[in-house]
Amino acid sequence: MSKKIIVIEDDQDILDIMEYILSDEGYEVLPSVDSRILTEVNVHRPILILMDNRLNDGFGKDFCKKFKSDPGHSQFPVVLMSANPGLEEMALENYADGYLKKPFDITELLELVKRYG
């Protein structure tokens, strides 16, 4: 069974690139352009959730804080992605397990993902 990663990114080009890179590394990627996929996390049981901060239906930091505050979801690692300054502090304040600055290097993305499985 392949390891699943949820990627939530509203920019379709970035979403496609991330899906291609991660799939090529053997991960099953569950792409989404909004936060609705978070309601299915217990079904999919991903090893990691990569979430952009600016989404069509709100801010990833807010979704992350709400998601990680739920005891039923706290075991799922969430990494916030953004080009915003202060991303490290934003991730910490909103209970994210990590962060990825955009634009990111492919090697950096893969090293981050490998830390989670």
HELIX and SHEET records of a PDB file:
HELIX    1   1 GLN A   12  ASP A   24  1                                  13    
HELIX    2   2 SER A   35  GLU A   40  5                                   6    
HELIX    3   3 VAL A   41  HIS A   44  1                                   4    
HELIX    4   4 GLY A   60  SER A   69  1                                  10    
HELIX    5   5 LEU A   87  GLU A   93  1                                   7    
HELIX    6   6 ILE A  106  ARG A  115  1                                  10    
SHEET    1   A 5 GLU A  28  SER A  32  0                                        
SHEET    2   A 5 LYS A   4  ILE A   8  1                                        
SHEET    3   A 5 LEU A  48  ASP A  52  1                                        
SHEET    4   A 5 VAL A  78  SER A  82  1                                        
SHEET    5   A 5 GLY A  98  LYS A 101  1                                        
SHEET    1   B 2 ARG A  54  LEU A  55  0                                        
SHEET    2   B 2 GLY A  58  PHE A  59 -1                                        
END                                                                             
